[in-house]
Amino acid sequence: MEHFSKALTALSVTLPLLLLAPLLVMAADPDPLQDFCVADLNGSPSVNGHPCLPPSAAGDEFLFSTRIATGGDPLANPNGSNVTELDVSEWPGVNTLGVSMNRVDFAPGGTNPPHIHPRATEVGMVTRGELLVGIIGGLDSGNRYYSKVVRAGETFVIPRGLMHFQFNVGKEAATMVVSFNSQNPGIIFVPLTLFGSSPPIPTPVLVKALRVDAGVVELLKSKFTGGY
């Protein structure tokens, strides 16, 4: 009886540890483990970003950037918009911090075409002009189209992975600044992905998927051969 009692006592002590063991094994700390990890862009990226430069080589300018103080020429491409990126490749100081920014400038009638950020939620502010911001939900929301004209000083949010676009509906140039909860949010332009992939998606696949003639698919492919 005494042996049985001791066995129960031992079991009562070890059982919680056994139950917690899988949780302890799966536990992880996704946050940075140092104050700063300025990216060494010459090193090979790992799961959590680029390797760190030695503190003595980082200086102190990595905390600051003037890159999006001015924008590019929105008339330099057929979309009538220009994106100035401020991700880890342009701002090594955000390495492992899980943040980045973009500035987008629009000519009148310019658009930031339908696209997806696979790794980040986006929060944006229109700083000049007025933009139609459109967001398309997935099947869970019935592919609903959400939209609003957002004016200077107003903000918007786009959930991670949802297709969206911005279109300058004003008569003047427009600008927005957006931030992401990823140092490398990624971008998938929907038209370019479908019609400008390399190698190209087989035409019969797109004919079936889009329910159009092969000639229409080939015409669209010809528009995106050189990218955006």
N, C-alpha and C positions, 0 to 999 in steps of 0.2 A: 504493500500500500504506500509505503514511504517512497519507494522508487517511482511509483506511478505519480505521486504528488510532485516530486522533483521534475519529472518529465513534463508535466503540465505547466509548471512554472517556467521551465526553459522554453517551452513552445510559446507561451504567452509573451516572452521577451523577444524571441527571434521572429515570430510571425509578422509583426508590424514592420520589422526591418526587411523581411523578404518581400512584403507588399510594396514597400517604398523603393526598393532597389531599382526597378525599371524606371521610376521617375527620376531617381538620382542619375542614372546612366544617361537619360534623355535630356537632362537639364543642360542649358547652354546660356552663355552670356553674350548677347548680340551687340552689346554696347562697346564703345572703344575702351581699351584697357590702358590708355595713356591720354595725357592732355591733348596732344597733337600727333598726327602721323602724316606729315607732308609727303605727298606721293613722289616716289622716284619713278618718273614716267619711262625711264629706260629699263626698269625691271619688269619682270613678268607678273601680270595681275594674278591674285589668288581669289578665293571665294569672297573674301571680305574687302577686296580692293587691291591697291598697289602696295609694294613694300615701302617702308618708311625711309626717308632721308635721315642721315644722322643729324641730331639737333644742331650741331655746329655748322652744318651746311645749309640749314633751312632759312637762316636769317629771321626777319620778323615781318617781311612784306607778304608772307603767305596768308595772313589774316585779312588782307585788303585787296580789292580789285576795282579797276576803273573800266573794265571791259564793256559793261552794258551802259556806261554813261552816255555813249552815242551809239546809234544804230547804223545798219548798212542800207544800201540802196534797194528799196522794195521793187523798183522797176528792172532789176537785174535778172529777173526770171519771169516766166509766163504767169506765175501765180499772183504777181503783184504784191509779194510780201518778202520780208527778209528776216531770218532768225539769227540772232546773235547768241550763241550758246555760252553758258557759264557752268559747265559740268567739271568733273575732276580733271579732264584732259586740258581744260583751259584755266582751272583754278585748283592747283594741287593741294591747297590747304583744306579742301573739303573732304579729302580722302578719309574714309571710315566714319565720317560724320553723318552720312545718310541724307544729305541735302544738296540741291543744285538750283540754278535759276536760268531763265531765258528771257531775252527781250525780243519782241517781234514788232516790226514796223510794217505798216500797210499803206499802200497807195489807195486812192479812192477806187472802190470796186475790187480791191485785192482780197485774197483769201489765204488762210492757212488751211490747206485741203484736209478732208476727212482723214484722221489718223488715230493711232492708239499708242499709249505709253504702257508697255507691258509690265513695268516694274515700279510704277509710281502713281500716286494720287497727285493731282495738280491743283494749285490754288493760284488765281490770277487777279490782277487789278488792271483795268483800263486807265492809262495815264493821260491819254489824249484822244479825242474823237469819240466815235461810237461804233461798237462792234456787235454784230449778231453772233451770239455764242450758241451753238447747237450741240446737243449731247444725245446720243442714241443708246437706249437701254438694250439689254440682252433679252433672251427669250423669257427670262424670269419676269420681266416687266412688259412683256408683249411687244418687244421692239419699239417701245414708245419713243417718240421724238420730243425732247425737251428743248425749249429755246427761249431766249430773251435778248432784247437789245440792251447791251451793257454800256453805260456812258462813263466818261472820265470821273474817277474817284470811286466807282462801283466795282464790286468784286464778284467772282464766280468760283465754283469748285467742280472738279471733274474727277469722279471716282476712278481708281486704278483700273486699267484694262478696257474702259468704255470708249467707243468711237466718238470723236467730237471734231468740231471745226470752229473757225472764227472767220467772219466775213465783214469787211468794212462797208457799212450801209450809209455812211456819211458822205458829204461832198468834199471833205478835207482829209488829209492824212490822219492815220490813227496809230497809236502805240499801246502795247500792253507789256507788262512784266509779270512773269509767272514763276512760281517756285514749286519744287518737287521734293517728296520725301525719299529721294534716292540720289546718290552721287552720280548715278548713270541710269536715268529713267528709261532710256531706249525709245525708239520711235519706229512705228510701222505706218507708212503712208499707204492708204488702202488702194488708190488707183495705181500707184507705182508698183506695189506688191503684186497686184493682179496682172498687170499688163507690161511690167518692165522687169520682171524677175530674171535672174540669170542662173542656169538656163531657163528659158521661158516655160510657163505652164502650157501643157499641150492644148491646142485650140479646141479639140473636141470636149475637153473637160469644161472649158469656159462657155462653150456653146450650150452644153447641158445646164450648167449652173446658172447662167444668166438668161437662158431661153431666147437667144438671138441667133442670127445667122453667122456663119463663119466669117463672112466678109466684114461684119461689124466688129468682131473680135480682132481680126487682122488690122483693121483701121485703128482701133484703140491701141493695139500693140505698137503700131508705127508712131503713135504720139508720145510714147514713153520709152522708146529705145535708148535715148541718151540720158535717161533719168530726169529729175526735176531741174 
